[in-house]
Amino acid sequence: MSNSITSPSSRIYFDRRSTRRITPDRRTSRRVGEEETTPEALAQALASDAPVAEPAGNREMAYQTLKRYFDIVGAIGLIILLSPVLFTTFVALMITTRGKPLFIQQRIGYLGKKFPMIKFRTMRLDADKVQHLVQNQHNDGPIFKNRKDPRITRIGRFLRKTSIDEMPQLLNVLAGHMSLVGPRPPVEKEVVQYKVWQRSRLAIKPGLTCLWQVSGRSEIGFEDWVRMDIWYARNQNLFTDLWLLVKTPWTVITGRGAY
């Protein structure tokens, strides 16, 4: 995999080697005490909806207004366009999952606020209970991934490969929990293990697609994933958003890093 990711415009450039120097912001380090980096303290902060990161990204009113407008119009348009796929998938899962086609999971969003993220169900109904029997193939961070996870159903593997399982999150975009573009929202058991600098990926609203999503997804190590999210926060603008949205369909078609 190339060390650099570029767009046709020189205005967008991500170099994984240079971002290895990304460390906690000094203001954040002073604001967050050493005791607050423990999993227990982070869990308490998340339970009380206390911010676990400093707001970041492009906070200009004009940008935020336009971004929200594009989120609403884009989500409605995609729901209409993809309605045959959404309906067919819903019906197929109603039959194969004993009437439980949707998987709703608490995720961590902007500054640590929890929200219910919606997905099409891709795993067996008792997946959480048997997770301890599955080997985690990602050893460089708190995320849990296994390329051949036996808990994933046959139809679920297809839904993941094509990213159809993520389509119900368009409802999360309409609700304002997520944006079309932004870091992928993590689960709490991952966040409580974050180092202070890694919490910076929670400093902007999560999204459906992001730099990690179009650059290899699960093929990318956790720390590089976080660095990509921090890069996006530091380069957040409409041009960057449009560039990532344009690249997303090809990523979905190729299925690279999706499992």
LUMTORMI-771366 format. One record per residue: residue number from 1; residue in one letter; x, y, z of N, C-alpha, C in turn. Coordinates in nm, 3 decimals, always signed. Layout:
NUM; a; X; Y; Z; X; Y; Z; X; Y; Z
...
END
This chain:
1; m; +0.084; -0.119; +0.000; +0.000; +0.000; +0.000; +0.087; +0.124; +0.000
2; s; +0.048; +0.221; -0.079; +0.127; +0.343; -0.088; +0.125; +0.418; +0.044
3; n; +0.235; +0.487; +0.074; +0.243; +0.567; +0.195; +0.166; +0.697; +0.183
4; s; +0.131; +0.736; +0.062; +0.063; +0.862; +0.042; -0.068; +0.842; -0.031
5; i; -0.165; +0.926; +0.000; -0.293; +0.923; -0.066; -0.318; +1.062; -0.120
6; t; -0.340; +1.074; -0.249; -0.357; +1.206; -0.307; -0.485; +1.212; -0.389
7; s; -0.534; +1.333; -0.411; -0.645; +1.358; -0.503; -0.588; +1.431; -0.623
8; p; -0.669; +1.450; -0.727; -0.619; +1.524; -0.842; -0.575; +1.665; -0.807
9; s; -0.628; +1.716; -0.696; -0.586; +1.850; -0.653; -0.479; +1.838; -0.546
10; s; -0.377; +1.921; -0.556; -0.270; +1.917; -0.457; -0.317; +1.969; -0.321
11; r; -0.441; +2.019; -0.316; -0.492; +2.072; -0.189; -0.521; +1.959; -0.090
12; i; -0.532; +1.836; -0.139; -0.559; +1.724; -0.050; -0.442; +1.627; -0.057
13; y; -0.376; +1.609; +0.053; -0.261; +1.520; +0.056; -0.246; +1.461; +0.194
14; f; -0.244; +1.329; +0.201; -0.227; +1.261; +0.329; -0.103; +1.174; +0.322
15; d; -0.010; +1.196; +0.410; +0.114; +1.119; +0.414; +0.120; +1.045; +0.547
16; r; +0.110; +0.911; +0.543; +0.109; +0.835; +0.668; +0.239; +0.851; +0.745
17; r; +0.349; +0.872; +0.674; +0.478; +0.885; +0.743; +0.481; +1.015; +0.823
18; s; +0.431; +1.124; +0.765; +0.435; +1.251; +0.837; +0.338; +1.252; +0.953
19; t; +0.223; +1.182; +0.941; +0.126; +1.183; +1.048; +0.166; +1.096; +1.166
20; r; +0.272; +1.022; +1.153; +0.320; +0.946; +1.268; +0.368; +1.039; +1.379
21; r; +0.387; +1.167; +1.345; +0.430; +1.264; +1.445; +0.312; +1.322; +1.522
22; i; +0.188; +1.287; +1.483; +0.071; +1.341; +1.552; +0.070; +1.290; +1.696
23; t; +0.061; +1.381; +1.790; +0.058; +1.349; +1.932; -0.052; +1.430; +1.998
24; p; -0.083; +1.407; +2.126; -0.189; +1.482; +2.191; -0.164; +1.632; +2.187
25; d; -0.272; +1.707; +2.163; -0.264; +1.852; +2.168; -0.229; +1.894; +2.310
26; r; -0.140; +1.994; +2.326; -0.094; +2.033; +2.459; -0.208; +2.080; +2.548
27; r; -0.304; +2.154; +2.487; -0.416; +2.200; +2.567; -0.498; +2.083; +2.619
28; t; -0.516; +1.981; +2.532; -0.590; +1.863; +2.572; -0.516; +1.789; +2.682
29; s; -0.383; +1.780; +2.671; -0.305; +1.709; +2.773; -0.319; +1.776; +2.909
30; r; -0.323; +1.909; +2.911; -0.338; +1.979; +3.039; -0.479; +1.964; +3.092
31; r; -0.577; +1.962; +2.998; -0.717; +1.958; +3.040; -0.754; +1.821; +3.095
32; v; -0.700; +1.715; +3.036; -0.734; +1.580; +3.077; -0.627; +1.527; +3.170
33; g; -0.664; +1.502; +3.294; -0.568; +1.453; +3.392; -0.528; +1.310; +3.365
34; e; -0.417; +1.269; +3.421; -0.366; +1.134; +3.398; -0.467; +1.029; +3.442
35; e; -0.541; +1.058; +3.552; -0.636; +0.960; +3.602; -0.753; +0.941; +3.505
36; e; -0.778; +1.042; +3.419; -0.890; +1.034; +3.327; -0.859; +0.946; +3.206
37; t; -0.737; +0.898; +3.196; -0.702; +0.812; +3.084; -0.731; +0.665; +3.117
38; t; -0.771; +0.635; +3.238; -0.801; +0.496; +3.275; -0.935; +0.456; +3.213
39; p; -0.950; +0.329; +3.178; -1.077; +0.282; +3.122; -1.197; +0.311; +3.214
40; e; -1.177; +0.299; +3.344; -1.286; +0.324; +3.438; -1.333; +0.468; +3.433
41; a; -1.235; +0.561; +3.431; -1.270; +0.704; +3.428; -1.337; +0.741; +3.296
42; l; -1.287; +0.684; +3.186; -1.348; +0.713; +3.057; -1.490; +0.657; +3.051
43; a; -1.511; +0.538; +3.107; -1.645; +0.479; +3.109; -1.741; +0.567; +3.187
44; q; -1.695; +0.623; +3.300; -1.779; +0.713; +3.379; -1.812; +0.839; +3.301
45; a; -1.714; +0.893; +3.229; -1.736; +1.014; +3.150; -1.838; +0.987; +3.040
46; l; -1.827; +0.873; +2.974; -1.921; +0.839; +2.868; -2.061; +0.816; +2.923
47; a; -2.069; +0.758; +3.041; -2.200; +0.732; +3.103; -2.271; +0.861; +3.140
48; s; -2.196; +0.964; +3.173; -2.255; +1.091; +3.214; -2.263; +1.193; +3.101
49; d; -2.229; +1.149; +2.978; -2.229; +1.238; +2.860; -2.132; +1.354; +2.874
50; a; -2.028; +1.336; +2.955; -1.925; +1.439; +2.968; -1.835; +1.435; +2.846
51; p; -1.795; +1.550; +2.790; -1.707; +1.551; +2.673; -1.575; +1.480; +2.702
52; v; -1.530; +1.399; +2.609; -1.403; +1.328; +2.626; -1.299; +1.378; +2.526
53; a; -1.334; +1.482; +2.452; -1.240; +1.543; +2.357; -1.277; +1.689; +2.337
54; e; -1.178; +1.766; +2.294; -1.201; +1.907; +2.262; -1.263; +1.916; +2.122
55; p; -1.365; +2.000; +2.101; -1.422; +2.017; +1.967; -1.312; +2.058; +1.867
56; a; -1.318; +2.002; +1.748; -1.218; +2.031; +1.645; -1.287; +2.036; +1.509
57; g; -1.207; +2.039; +1.404; -1.263; +2.044; +1.270; -1.297; +2.186; +1.228
58; n; -1.363; +2.196; +1.115; -1.404; +2.326; +1.061; -1.533; +2.369; +1.131
59; r; -1.523; +2.467; +1.218; -1.637; +2.509; +1.299; -1.703; +2.637; +1.248
60; e; -1.666; +2.677; +1.127; -1.728; +2.796; +1.068; -1.878; +2.771; +1.045
61; m; -1.961; +2.871; +1.078; -2.106; +2.857; +1.067; -2.149; +2.824; +0.924
62; a; -2.087; +2.891; +0.825; -2.125; +2.868; +0.686; -2.100; +2.723; +0.646
63; y; -1.983; +2.669; +0.685; -1.951; +2.531; +0.650; -2.047; +2.435; +0.719
64; q; -2.071; +2.453; +0.849; -2.159; +2.364; +0.924; -2.300; +2.365; +0.868
65; t; -2.348; +2.484; +0.828; -2.483; +2.494; +0.771; -2.493; +2.421; +0.638
66; l; -2.394; +2.444; +0.551; -2.393; +2.377; +0.422; -2.376; +2.226; +0.437
67; k; -2.291; +2.184; +0.529; -2.268; +2.041; +0.551; -2.397; +1.972; +0.596
68; r; -2.470; +2.037; +0.686; -2.596; +1.979; +0.734; -2.699; +1.974; +0.621
69; y; -2.701; +2.077; +0.538; -2.793; +2.080; +0.424; -2.762; +1.964; +0.329
70; f; -2.634; +1.946; +0.295; -2.595; +1.838; +0.206; -2.622; +1.701; +0.269
71; d; -2.606; +1.691; +0.402; -2.635; +1.565; +0.470; -2.782; +1.528; +0.454
72; i; -2.871; +1.623; +0.476; -3.015; +1.596; +0.467; -3.057; +1.564; +0.324
73; v; -3.017; +1.650; +0.231; -3.053; +1.628; +0.090; -2.991; +1.499; +0.038
74; g; -2.864; +1.476; +0.072; -2.796; +1.356; +0.026; -2.856; +1.229; +0.083
75; a; -2.889; +1.230; +0.213; -2.945; +1.111; +0.276; -3.083; +1.079; +0.217
76; i; -3.166; +1.181; +0.199; -3.299; +1.158; +0.140; -3.285; +1.105; -0.002
77; g; -3.196; +1.166; -0.080; -3.175; +1.120; -0.217; -3.126; +0.977; -0.225
78; l; -3.033; +0.941; -0.137; -2.979; +0.805; -0.137; -3.083; +0.703; -0.091
79; i; -3.166; +0.740; +0.006; -3.271; +0.649; +0.052; -3.368; +0.620; -0.062
80; i; -3.405; +0.724; -0.137; -3.495; +0.705; -0.251; -3.428; +0.620; -0.358
81; l; -3.303; +0.653; -0.391; -3.230; +0.581; -0.496; -3.208; +0.435; -0.460
82; l; -3.178; +0.411; -0.333; -3.144; +0.275; -0.288; -3.263; +0.199; -0.230
83; s; -3.382; +0.257; -0.238; -3.499; +0.195; -0.176; -3.525; +0.051; -0.222
84; p; -3.505; +0.016; -0.351; -3.524; -0.125; -0.389; -3.427; -0.219; -0.317
85; v; -3.302; -0.176; -0.303; -3.201; -0.257; -0.233; -3.236; -0.266; -0.084
86; l; -3.275; -0.155; -0.025; -3.310; -0.153; +0.116; -3.430; -0.243; +0.144
87; f; -3.532; -0.236; +0.060; -3.652; -0.316; +0.079; -3.623; -0.464; +0.062
88; t; -3.550; -0.499; -0.045; -3.517; -0.639; -0.070; -3.434; -0.698; +0.043
89; t; -3.336; -0.622; +0.091; -3.252; -0.670; +0.200; -3.333; -0.688; +0.327
90; f; -3.420; -0.592; +0.355; -3.504; -0.600; +0.476; -3.590; -0.726; +0.474
91; v; -3.653; -0.753; +0.361; -3.740; -0.870; +0.349; -3.659; -0.999; +0.363
92; a; -3.543; -1.005; +0.297; -3.460; -1.125; +0.304; -3.415; -1.152; +0.447
93; l; -3.380; -1.046; +0.520; -3.334; -1.063; +0.658; -3.450; -1.093; +0.752
94; m; -3.567; -1.044; +0.722; -3.685; -1.078; +0.803; -3.705; -1.229; +0.804
95; i; -3.677; -1.291; +0.691; -3.696; -1.437; +0.678; -3.580; -1.513; +0.744
96; t; -3.457; -1.466; +0.723; -3.340; -1.542; +0.768; -3.297; -1.513; +0.912
97; t; -3.350; -1.407; +0.972; -3.309; -1.371; +1.109; -3.425; -1.384; +1.209
98; r; -3.529; -1.457; +1.170; -3.645; -1.477; +1.257; -3.707; -1.343; +1.300
99; g; -3.721; -1.253; +1.204; -3.789; -1.128; +1.229; -3.706; -1.019; +1.294
100; k; -3.572; -1.035; +1.290; -3.484; -0.934; +1.351; -3.381; -0.886; +1.248
101; p; -3.427; -0.813; +1.146; -3.337; -0.774; +1.036; -3.241; -0.660; +1.069
102; l; -3.275; -0.582; +1.172; -3.191; -0.467; +1.205; -3.110; -0.493; +1.331
103; f; -2.990; -0.442; +1.332; -2.902; -0.450; +1.448; -2.877; -0.307; +1.495
104; i; -2.928; -0.274; +1.612; -2.913; -0.139; +1.666; -2.816; -0.144; +1.783
105; q; -2.708; -0.070; +1.771; -2.600; -0.077; +1.870; -2.563; +0.063; +1.917
106; q; -2.538; +0.076; +2.044; -2.493; +0.204; +2.099; -2.351; +0.233; +2.051
107; r; -2.334; +0.346; +1.985; -2.203; +0.388; +1.939; -2.167; +0.522; +2.003
108; i; -2.040; +0.556; +1.996; -1.992; +0.681; +2.054; -1.975; +0.783; +1.943
109; g; -2.045; +0.896; +1.959; -2.042; +0.999; +1.857; -1.964; +1.123; +1.898
110; y; -2.013; +1.238; +1.857; -1.944; +1.366; +1.875; -1.913; +1.393; +2.022
111; l; -1.786; +1.409; +2.054; -1.732; +1.440; +2.188; -1.761; +1.331; +2.292
112; g; -1.809; +1.214; +2.245; -1.834; +1.105; +2.338; -1.981; +1.079; +2.365
113; k; -2.069; +1.150; +2.296; -2.212; +1.132; +2.317; -2.259; +1.002; +2.251
114; k; -2.335; +0.923; +2.324; -2.384; +0.795; +2.273; -2.506; +0.815; +2.183
115; f; -2.519; +0.727; +2.085; -2.639; +0.728; +2.000; -2.662; +0.587; +1.945
116; p; -2.786; +0.554; +1.909; -2.816; +0.420; +1.855; -2.788; +0.413; +1.706
117; m; -2.685; +0.340; +1.666; -2.651; +0.327; +1.524; -2.722; +0.206; +1.465
118; i; -2.777; +0.224; +1.345; -2.860; +0.122; +1.281; -2.781; +0.053; +1.169
119; k; -2.787; -0.079; +1.168; -2.725; -0.158; +1.061; -2.819; -0.273; +1.025
120; f; -2.802; -0.326; +0.905; -2.866; -0.453; +0.874; -2.789; -0.562; +0.947
121; r; -2.860; -0.659; +1.002; -2.795; -0.765; +1.079; -2.712; -0.854; +0.986
122; t; -2.587; -0.875; +1.024; -2.497; -0.959; +0.943; -2.443; -1.078; +1.022
123; m; -2.469; -1.082; +1.152; -2.419; -1.190; +1.236; -2.533; -1.271; +1.297
124; r; -2.501; -1.387; +1.342; -2.598; -1.470; +1.412; -2.649; -1.396; +1.535
125; l; -2.766; -1.434; +1.584; -2.832; -1.359; +1.690; -2.755; -1.361; +1.822
126; d; -2.675; -1.464; +1.846; -2.600; -1.475; +1.972; -2.454; -1.435; +1.954
127; a; -2.425; -1.347; +1.858; -2.287; -1.311; +1.823; -2.208; -1.258; +1.942
128; d; -2.269; -1.172; +2.024; -2.197; -1.114; +2.138; -2.159; -1.220; +2.240
129; k; -2.245; -1.319; +2.257; -2.220; -1.422; +2.359; -2.104; -1.514; +2.323
130; v; -2.077; -1.528; +2.194; -1.971; -1.621; +2.153; -1.848; -1.548; +2.099
131; q; -1.841; -1.416; +2.118; -1.727; -1.341; +2.065; -1.595; -1.389; +2.125
132; h; -1.599; -1.434; +2.251; -1.475; -1.479; +2.317; -1.416; -1.604; +2.251
133; l; -1.493; -1.670; +2.166; -1.444; -1.788; +2.097; -1.376; -1.755; +1.965
134; v; -1.383; -1.628; +1.925; -1.328; -1.585; +1.796; -1.198; -1.509; +1.819
135; q; -1.097; -1.541; +1.741; -0.966; -1.476; +1.754; -0.968; -1.337; +1.692
136; n; -0.914; -1.240; +1.765; -0.902; -1.104; +1.714; -0.774; -1.094; +1.629
137; q; -0.789; -1.059; +1.500; -0.673; -1.051; +1.411; -0.611; -0.912; +1.407
138; h; -0.667; -0.816; +1.484; -0.610; -0.682; +1.494; -0.547; -0.669; +1.631
139; n; -0.416; -0.669; +1.637; -0.345; -0.665; +1.765; -0.281; -0.530; +1.795
140; d; -0.304; -0.431; +1.708; -0.238; -0.302; +1.728; -0.331; -0.196; +1.785
141; g; -0.447; -0.236; +1.836; -0.540; -0.139; +1.893; -0.660; -0.209; +1.954
142; p; -0.760; -0.131; +2.000; -0.874; -0.189; +2.071; -0.983; -0.248; +1.982
143; i; -0.971; -0.233; +1.848; -1.077; -0.282; +1.760; -1.072; -0.435; +1.749
144; f; -1.189; -0.494; +1.722; -1.199; -0.640; +1.709; -1.238; -0.674; +1.566
145; k; -1.151; -0.746; +1.495; -1.178; -0.784; +1.357; -1.122; -0.924; +1.331
146; n; -1.199; -1.001; +1.253; -1.152; -1.132; +1.208; -1.202; -1.152; +1.065
147; r; -1.108; -1.171; +0.973; -1.143; -1.177; +0.830; -1.244; -1.288; +0.801
148; k; -1.234; -1.399; +0.874; -1.326; -1.511; +0.852; -1.409; -1.539; +0.977
149; d; -1.461; -1.434; +1.036; -1.540; -1.445; +1.158; -1.656; -1.543; +1.137
150; p; -1.658; -1.653; +1.210; -1.762; -1.755; +1.189; -1.902; -1.710; +1.232
151; r; -1.909; -1.599; +1.303; -2.040; -1.549; +1.347; -2.117; -1.480; +1.234
152; i; -2.046; -1.442; +1.128; -2.109; -1.373; +1.016; -2.186; -1.475; +0.931
153; t; -2.310; -1.444; +0.901; -2.393; -1.534; +0.821; -2.354; -1.525; +0.674
154; r; -2.406; -1.617; +0.593; -2.374; -1.618; +0.450; -2.422; -1.489; +0.384
155; i; -2.546; -1.451; +0.410; -2.598; -1.328; +0.352; -2.529; -1.206; +0.414
156; g; -2.491; -1.220; +0.542; -2.423; -1.111; +0.610; -2.287; -1.081; +0.549
157; r; -2.217; -1.184; +0.503; -2.087; -1.164; +0.441; -2.102; -1.084; +0.310
158; f; -2.208; -1.115; +0.236; -2.235; -1.040; +0.113; -2.270; -0.895; +0.145
159; l; -2.352; -0.874; +0.248; -2.392; -0.739; +0.284; -2.271; -0.655; +0.328
160; r; -2.178; -0.717; +0.398; -2.058; -0.646; +0.442; -1.966; -0.615; +0.324
161; k; -1.951; -0.712; +0.235; -1.863; -0.693; +0.120; -1.910; -0.579; +0.032
162; t; -2.041; -0.562; +0.023; -2.099; -0.458; -0.063; -2.136; -0.332; +0.015
163; s; -2.114; -0.334; +0.147; -2.147; -0.221; +0.235; -2.297; -0.194; +0.244
164; i; -2.380; -0.287; +0.198; -2.524; -0.269; +0.210; -2.566; -0.267; +0.356
165; d; -2.491; -0.337; +0.441; -2.526; -0.341; +0.583; -2.522; -0.203; +0.648
166; e; -2.445; -0.109; +0.590; -2.432; +0.024; +0.647; -2.541; +0.121; +0.600
167; m; -2.618; +0.084; +0.498; -2.713; +0.177; +0.438; -2.819; +0.231; +0.534
168; p; -2.868; +0.153; +0.633; -2.966; +0.209; +0.726; -2.914; +0.328; +0.806
169; q; -2.782; +0.348; +0.808; -2.726; +0.462; +0.881; -2.760; +0.596; +0.814
170; l; -2.818; +0.590; +0.696; -2.871; +0.712; +0.636; -2.978; +0.773; +0.726
171; l; -3.046; +0.688; +0.803; -3.144; +0.737; +0.901; -3.074; +0.810; +1.015
172; n; -2.957; +0.761; +1.054; -2.877; +0.830; +1.156; -2.831; +0.966; +1.106
173; v; -2.802; +0.975; +0.975; -2.763; +1.103; +0.916; -2.880; +1.201; +0.923
174; l; -2.999; +1.155; +0.888; -3.117; +1.241; +0.893; -3.146; +1.287; +1.035
175; a; -3.120; +1.198; +1.132; -3.146; +1.232; +1.272; -3.041; +1.326; +1.330
176; g; -2.930; +1.346; +1.259; -2.827; +1.435; +1.307; -2.721; +1.368; +1.393
177; h; -2.731; +1.235; +1.411; -2.630; +1.163; +1.487; -2.499; +1.153; +1.411
178; m; -2.511; +1.145; +1.277; -2.396; +1.125; +1.191; -2.402; +1.221; +1.073
179; s; -2.292; +1.226; +0.999; -2.283; +1.304; +0.876; -2.253; +1.206; +0.763
180; l; -2.267; +1.251; +0.639; -2.227; +1.165; +0.528; -2.078; +1.139; +0.532
181; v; -1.999; +1.239; +0.574; -1.853; +1.226; +0.583; -1.807; +1.255; +0.725
182; g; -1.728; +1.165; +0.780; -1.675; +1.181; +0.914; -1.618; +1.050; +0.964
183; p; -1.544; +1.049; +1.072; -1.486; +0.925; +1.126; -1.594; +0.823; +1.158
184; r; -1.562; +0.696; +1.138; -1.658; +0.591; +1.171; -1.676; +0.584; +1.323
185; p; -1.801; +0.573; +1.370; -1.827; +0.575; +1.514; -1.787; +0.444; +1.583
186; p; -1.709; +0.452; +1.691; -1.665; +0.331; +1.761; -1.765; +0.288; +1.868
187; v; -1.743; +0.170; +1.924; -1.822; +0.123; +2.037; -1.751; +0.162; +2.167
188; e; -1.823; +0.161; +2.277; -1.769; +0.210; +2.404; -1.648; +0.129; +2.450
189; k; -1.652; -0.004; +2.435; -1.542; -0.085; +2.486; -1.411; -0.057; +2.413
190; e; -1.419; +0.003; +2.294; -1.298; +0.047; +2.224; -1.252; +0.182; +2.278
191; v; -1.348; +0.275; +2.294; -1.315; +0.412; +2.335; -1.248; +0.416; +2.472
192; v; -1.293; +0.331; +2.564; -1.236; +0.336; +2.699; -1.089; +0.295; +2.701
193; q; -1.041; +0.237; +2.591; -0.900; +0.200; +2.582; -0.817; +0.302; +2.504
194; y; -0.881; +0.409; +2.457; -0.810; +0.510; +2.379; -0.706; +0.583; +2.463
195; k; -0.593; +0.614; +2.400; -0.499; +0.709; +2.459; -0.555; +0.849; +2.438
196; v; -0.501; +0.947; +2.511; -0.555; +1.082; +2.503; -0.558; +1.133; +2.359
197; w; -0.448; +1.117; +2.283; -0.444; +1.171; +2.147; -0.541; +1.101; +2.054
198; q; -0.574; +0.974; +2.084; -0.665; +0.900; +1.997; -0.810; +0.947; +2.012
199; r; -0.839; +1.013; +2.125; -0.975; +1.065; +2.144; -1.006; +1.178; +2.048
200; s; -0.904; +1.232; +1.982; -0.927; +1.341; +1.888; -1.018; +1.299; +1.773
201; r; -1.028; +1.170; +1.745; -1.119; +1.126; +1.638; -1.265; +1.142; +1.678
202; l; -1.289; +1.169; +1.806; -1.426; +1.194; +1.854; -1.458; +1.344; +1.854
203; a; -1.365; +1.426; +1.808; -1.380; +1.572; +1.817; -1.468; +1.631; +1.707
204; i; -1.509; +1.547; +1.610; -1.603; +1.591; +1.507; -1.711; +1.485; +1.492
205; k; -1.821; +1.522; +1.428; -1.934; +1.430; +1.412; -1.893; +1.309; +1.328
206; p; -1.931; +1.188; +1.370; -1.897; +1.069; +1.292; -1.973; +1.066; +1.159
207; g; -1.930; +0.978; +1.068; -1.993; +0.975; +0.937; -2.000; +0.837; +0.874
208; l; -2.062; +0.833; +0.757; -2.075; +0.709; +0.681; -1.946; +0.671; +0.610
209; t; -1.877; +0.772; +0.556; -1.752; +0.746; +0.485; -1.645; +0.841; +0.533
210; c; -1.521; +0.803; +0.512; -1.408; +0.882; +0.562; -1.283; +0.841; +0.486
211; l; -1.172; +0.901; +0.519; -1.046; +0.867; +0.452; -1.009; +0.721; +0.475
212; w; -1.029; +0.670; +0.594; -1.003; +0.529; +0.624; -1.088; +0.440; +0.536
213; q; -1.215; +0.478; +0.517; -1.311; +0.398; +0.441; -1.268; +0.382; +0.295
214; v; -1.208; +0.485; +0.238; -1.171; +0.479; +0.096; -1.025; +0.442; +0.074
215; s; -0.954; +0.405; +0.182; -0.810; +0.378; +0.172; -0.771; +0.236; +0.208
216; g; -0.870; +0.149; +0.227; -0.837; +0.010; +0.258; -0.910; -0.047; +0.377
217; r; -0.978; +0.037; +0.453; -1.058; -0.006; +0.567; -0.982; -0.102; +0.659
218; s; -1.028; -0.223; +0.672; -0.972; -0.316; +0.770; -0.829; -0.358; +0.741
219; e; -0.776; -0.320; +0.624; -0.635; -0.349; +0.594; -0.543; -0.251; +0.666
220; i; -0.599; -0.145; +0.723; -0.521; -0.039; +0.785; -0.513; -0.059; +0.936
221; g; -0.396; -0.042; +0.993; -0.377; -0.055; +1.136; -0.451; +0.055; +1.212
222; f; -0.477; +0.031; +1.339; -0.560; +0.123; +1.417; -0.498; +0.262; +1.430
223; e; -0.370; +0.270; +1.457; -0.310; +0.402; +1.477; -0.310; +0.483; +1.347
224; d; -0.286; +0.419; +1.234; -0.296; +0.490; +1.107; -0.440; +0.533; +1.082
225; w; -0.534; +0.450; +1.122; -0.677; +0.484; +1.110; -0.706; +0.613; +1.188
226; v; -0.658; +0.620; +1.312; -0.680; +0.740; +1.393; -0.614; +0.861; +1.330
227; r; -0.491; +0.842; +1.280; -0.420; +0.954; +1.216; -0.497; +1.006; +1.095
228; m; -0.560; +0.917; +1.022; -0.641; +0.958; +0.907; -0.759; +1.044; +0.953
229; d; -0.823; +1.003; +1.062; -0.936; +1.081; +1.114; -0.891; +1.219; +1.163
230; i; -0.774; +1.224; +1.224; -0.721; +1.353; +1.270; -0.685; +1.440; +1.149
231; w; -0.630; +1.376; +1.045; -0.601; +1.451; +0.923; -0.728; +1.514; +0.867
232; y; -0.837; +1.435; +0.866; -0.964; +1.488; +0.814; -1.012; +1.606; +0.897
233; a; -1.003; +1.595; +1.030; -1.047; +1.704; +1.117; -0.968; +1.832; +1.088
234; r; -0.840; +1.817; +1.057; -0.754; +1.934; +1.031; -0.772; +1.988; +0.890
235; n; -0.833; +1.910; +0.802; -0.851; +1.952; +0.663; -0.998; +1.949; +0.623
236; q; -1.087; +1.964; +0.721; -1.230; +1.952; +0.695; -1.283; +2.074; +0.619
237; n; -1.334; +2.051; +0.500; -1.399; +2.155; +0.421; -1.487; +2.085; +0.317
238; l; -1.565; +2.162; +0.242; -1.657; +2.103; +0.146; -1.582; +2.030; +0.035
239; f; -1.466; +2.081; -0.006; -1.388; +2.016; -0.111; -1.343; +1.878; -0.065
240; t; -1.293; +1.868; +0.058; -1.251; +1.739; +0.112; -1.369; +1.643; +0.121
241; d; -1.483; +1.693; +0.168; -1.603; +1.609; +0.180; -1.645; +1.555; +0.043
242; l; -1.649; +1.641; -0.057; -1.690; +1.599; -0.191; -1.591; +1.499; -0.249
243; w; -1.461; +1.522; -0.225; -1.358; +1.430; -0.274; -1.378; +1.290; -0.216
244; l; -1.404; +1.282; -0.087; -1.424; +1.152; -0.021; -1.554; +1.087; -0.067
245; l; -1.659; +1.164; -0.088; -1.786; +1.110; -0.137; -1.771; +1.054; -0.278
246; v; -1.694; +1.122; -0.362; -1.672; +1.076; -0.499; -1.594; +0.945; -0.500
247; k; -1.500; +0.928; -0.409; -1.417; +0.808; -0.405; -1.491; +0.688; -0.344
248; t; -1.596; +0.713; -0.268; -1.664; +0.606; -0.194; -1.727; +0.499; -0.283
249; p; -1.801; +0.534; -0.390; -1.864; +0.429; -0.472; -1.765; +0.325; -0.525
250; w; -1.647; +0.371; -0.570; -1.548; +0.274; -0.620; -1.501; +0.182; -0.509
251; t; -1.487; +0.236; -0.388; -1.448; +0.154; -0.273; -1.553; +0.047; -0.246
252; v; -1.680; +0.086; -0.255; -1.790; -0.008; -0.233; -1.790; -0.116; -0.341
253; i; -1.768; -0.077; -0.466; -1.770; -0.173; -0.578; -1.657; -0.275; -0.564
254; t; -1.538; -0.228; -0.529; -1.424; -0.320; -0.518; -1.428; -0.404; -0.391
255; g; -1.495; -0.351; -0.285; -1.504; -0.425; -0.160; -1.373; -0.438; -0.087
256; r; -1.277; -0.353; -0.120; -1.144; -0.362; -0.058; -1.150; -0.337; +0.093
257; g; -1.095; -0.431; +0.170; -1.087; -0.415; +0.315; -1.217; -0.435; +0.389
258; a; -1.322; -0.479; +0.318; -1.453; -0.498; +0.382; -1.472; -0.643; +0.424
259; y; -1.483; -0.665; +0.555; -1.514; -0.799; +0.605; -1.563; -0.792; +0.748
END
